Amino acid sequence: MALVNECFLSLPGNYLFSEINKKVNTFSLQHPDAKLIRMGIGDVTKPLAKAVIDAMHQAVVEMSDAKTFRGYGPEQGYRFLIEKIIEIDFRSRGVTVQPEEVFISDGCKSDMGNIGGLFAKENVVAVTDPVYPVYVDSNVMDGRGGGTSASGMWKNIVYLPCIKENDFIPALPEKPVDIIYLCFPNNPTGTTLTKPELKKWVDYALETGALILFDAAYEAFIAEEDVPHSIFEIEGAENCAIEFRSFSKTAGFTGIRCGYTVVPKKVAARTGTGKKIFLNALWNRRQTTKFNGVSYITQRAAEAVYSDEGMRQCKENIAYYMKNAAIVRDGLKHMGLEAFGGINAPYIWFKTPENIDSWTFFDRMLKEIHVIGTPGVGFGPSGEGCLRLTAFGSREDTVAAMERFQSWSI
Ligand code: PLP
């Protein structure tokens, strides 16, 4: 009989959102008339931009004719999309990226989960806390968790608290680490780092030889000037960082699936004997073996995101969500709650009154005002006493949710 990878068995059985769904389903069965407002899971609600739909239709027409039909494509992605990414996401910000450094994928989650396959079990991984759960769970699957302590934290993972007391700016690790996950604008806290703050991390990585895995899935939501859209805007980052991007929230592709990863040619790790290994070649080897590439139709859709019309339409949707974010943030603050984020990211993070724990407050919100949030502690121990609300709902639901908050005697 085959032996399983026992690292999987050490993961907690319930993924955060399954636990939430279970509670919500039980409540719905008992209260079928309750009109629930879902501000928990971070999925978009607006349909795809017309420019994207038109491009997909056109690509389908091409697929129906032998002269323009496409079969297997390059695993790394089509040049037409890669060129657009380089021009609009990077060159326009003064960043040089080469076509061979861009890998198109079916999304950021897959790449952030799969990248761990390039690294040895012995690496010490650091994550900000609270954190998007994929970073921690995928490292545990790869054997880098080291078992949990009584507090539920993984013994071999270094947690870097991002809390109100440090303005959600993580401090540099106190002990040596090899791989650092950074996500800015941040899910779940909705907060960001300025260029000088991110520079500290790049300088630290260059000094210590650590690798930064930078998740920029929410860069399109940045509104403030001094917030970097890419880690490669910081000098030297091309020597120490890999960046992950997604069309999911930028352009409503959560159902279509497309993202990309930039692995600069200069970024390296080492073997046990100290030999330098460039990660671009390693990732290329991994992708060409284990990944089939993204469909032609999807890549044409992603290309259309960069057309004038596509950019205008996607920006309109982002502006709509960010107006929701402002309504939520202002609404919570008006009630005297401490709320963060929602300016450069579609998430609002708030502290519960009187330090009520996250799950108790989640239950009360569900039962008393029928609004669903996400308990902060589900993202890590530093999230205890907080909840996350998303701005991805309709305007009507967002306004109605805030009205329920206002008339609620907590
Ligand atoms: N990274 C972060 C921080 C996210 O919040 C999400 C989705 O919620 C993703 C990545 C996933 O992106 P994708 O849909 O491209 O897999």
Residues whose N, C-alpha, C, O or C-beta is under 5 A from the ligand:
A	BS01	PLP	G42 G107 C108 K109 S110 Y132 C183 N187 D215 A217 S246 S248 C258 G259
